Amino acid sequence: MKKDKITNRLEKADQSEKRLNYYDSLENLFVDSPRSVIEKLIDFPNYVPNNSIARFLARYELFKLCLDVQGTIVECGVLGGAGITTFAHLSTILEPYNQTRTIIGFDTFEGFPHISELDKKGTSEHLRVGAYAEDTYEELLTCADIHNGFRLLSRDRQTELVKGDICQTIPKYLDDNPALVVSLLYLDCDLYSPTKTALTCLKARIPRGGIIVFDELGAREFPGETIALAELIGINNMKIRRLPFTKISYAIID
């Protein structure tokens, strides 16, 4: 593996040589294994980095918290699709007859569209237009169709992707879908403006017991998420909890 390839997603300054070698070894293990691809997928924990397993488990814990809450799961910031696909799997497994649970992912699929002055106070090397550009849109549509076809209620589409600048697409989506109720809002935009737009437009759509999840709250690399929350809601107005094994935090609406 080219180490600069994996660090396109990571903060290079935060990655030890040991961790980069760990990623490299896992990729070599996967590529060099004589087993079939489907066998390797079935035994995926053999090849997946431990921090990816941690995020998978975090989404499971978060999903359980909103299992009895009416509404859609909305993820702002999709990237490679691990989040929305995990939530889709969990819905299929834990609530196979729930026809109302959909998962909506908002992303440009072209990287950051703009960087505000507030964002520039961060330390991340990725604070530039076009950062995290991964054109996964078509692949994720195909992925959603494959998994949806295996569901008991496969007639109803489970996952929806909305492509474009969140500052524009979320307000338009609400205009087009005025009945939207949100059980879990997952904020992974990294930046101030899209986070502010998501909170402004969607917080009133979350019933009591629903959840707002923060991927970068308190992160010096990306201060925009924290600033948006402080301005719109006030950090001291929410009981913000954390999961003990990831940086992910969340608040339950009460």
N, C-alpha and C positions, 0 to 999 in steps of 0.2 A: 504494500500500500504506500502511496505517496503521502507522507505525513502532512504536507500542506493541503492535501485534499480533505482530510478529516477536520483539520483546523479551520476550514472555511466556515464551519458551524460553531467552533469553539473559540474561547478567548485564549489566544496563544500564550499570553503571559501567565495564565492560570494552569497550564498543562505541564505536568512533569514529564521528563523523558520516560519514566516508568509507565505512566498512563498511555503515552503515545505508542510505546512498544507493546503495551497490552492490546490496544486496538489493532495494531499491525499483526500481532500473533493470532488474534481471533479471526481476522480476515483470511490469513493464510490457512488457518485450520478449516475454515468453511470451504475455501477454494480447493484445497488439496485433498479434502476428504473424498474417498471413492464412493461414498454413499450417494443415493439418488437425491435430487434436490428436494423432493417431497418428503423423504425420510428426514432430511436435515431440517426442514420446516416444522415437521411434527415434533422434533426434539430441539426446538429453537433455543431453549435456555443454554444449550451447550455453546452457542455461538454469539450470544447477545451480551454486550457489556453490562456490568452490574448496575450502572447508573440508569440504563434504559429499563432494566427490570424494576428498579425503584420507582421510576416514573409510571410504569405500567401499574404497579401496585397502588401508587398514589391515586391514579384515576379510578381504580376499583373502590378504594375507600371513599372517595368523593361521590362516586355514583351511588353507593349504598346510602349515603346521607340524603340523597334526593329521590330515592326510589319510590317513596310514597307521595311525592310532590308532583302535582300536575304541571306539565309544560315541556317545552323543547329544550334541548341542550344546545347552547350556542358557544362556539369556539371562535375567538377573534385572534387570528394568527395561526395558520394551519401548517405551513412549511411542508414537511414530508408526509403528513397525514397520520402520524402515529396516534395523535390525540383523538381525532374524530373516528378513526377506525376502531380504536379501543372502546370508545363509548358505544359504538354500534354493536360490537361483539357483546359487551356487557348487557345491553338492552335485550339482545337476542337470547342470551343465556338466562338472565335473571327475571325478565318480564316478557316472555315469548308471545303473550296475547295482548300486549299493550299496543293498540293501534294508533294512539295519539302521540307516542314518543318519537320524535324525529331529532336528528342531529344536523345542525347547520354550521358550516364552516365558512368564515369570511377571510379572504386573503387576496392580495394583489397577484400572487404567484409570479411576481416579477421583482421581488425585493422591496425595500423601503421606498415609498414614492416621494417622501420629503422628510427633512430633518429640521425640527424647530430649534430656536435658540436655547430653549429650556433643555432639550435633549442633548445639546452640545456640551452641557455641563458634566455629562457622563464620561466615564473612562474607557468605554468599549472601543475597540479598534473597528467595530462594525458600524459605527455611527456615520454612515455615508449613504447617499442615494444609491439604490440598487443592491445594497447588502442583503444577504440571505436570499438571493434570487435563485429559486429552484422551480422550474416549470413542471410541476407535478400535477397540474390540473387534469389533463386528459387521463393520465394514469390513475388518479384517484377516482375519477368517474367510473372507469372500468373496474377498479377495485370494489367500489360501492355496489356496482351492479352484480358482481360475482357473489359477494357475501349476501346481498339482498335476495338473490335467487335461491339461497339455501334456507331462508327463514320460513317459518310456518305461515306468516302473513306477508308473503313476498309480493302480493298484488300492490301493496302500499309501499311507496318509495321511502326508505328509511333515512338516507343521507342526502343532503343538499349542499352544493358548493356555490358560493356567491363570489365571483371574481371581480376585483377592482379595488379602488381606494376605499377603505372602510369609512372614511369621513363622508363619502358620497353614497356608498352602497347600503349602509345600515338605515339611514333615513328613508331612502327609496324603498327598501324592503319593508319597512314598517308601513309606508303609504300603501304598498301593494298587498300587504298581509296584516290588516288591522286587528285580526283575532289572535295575534301571536302572544303566547304566554311562555315565559322562560323559567325553567326549573333550576338550571345551572348555567351561569355565565362564566366562561373561562377566558380570562384576559391574558393573552400572550402576544400582544402587539409590540411590546418593548418601548414604544414611543408615546409621547404626550398626546398629540392630537387624536389619533385613532382610539386611544384608551378613553380620552375625555368624551369623544363622540359615542362610544359604546355605552359608557356609564350614563350619559345624558339621555340617550334614547331608550335604553333597555332597563334601567333600574326600576322604573315604575311598572315594568311588565313582570317583575319577579314577585310571586306571592310569599307570604310568611312561610318560613321553612325552606325556601329556596336558597341557593348558594351563589356567592360571587367568589371566584377563584383568581388568585393573583400569582403570576409566574415570576414577576420581577419586583415585587414589593420590597422596598428597602435596598435594592441592588444599586451599588454605586456605578456599575457599568451603564445602567439604563434608568436614570432618575425620573423619566417622564411618567411612568406608571404611578409612582408614589406621589408626584406633584399633582397629577390629575385627580387622584383619590382625595388628597388633602384639600384641594380647591372645591371639589363638587360635593363631597359628603363629610369630610373631616375624619381624619384617622382616629381621633378620640371618640368619635360617635359610633364606632363599630367595635365589636369584640372580634379581633382578628386572631384566628387560631393557626397553628402550624402542624404539619405532619413531621414526625420525628426523624424521618429518613430522607427527606428531600428539602429543597428550598421553597417548595410550593406552600402557600398559605391560603386561607379562605375565611370567609365570614358568612354566617347563617343569618338571613334576614328574619328579624323578629318584630 
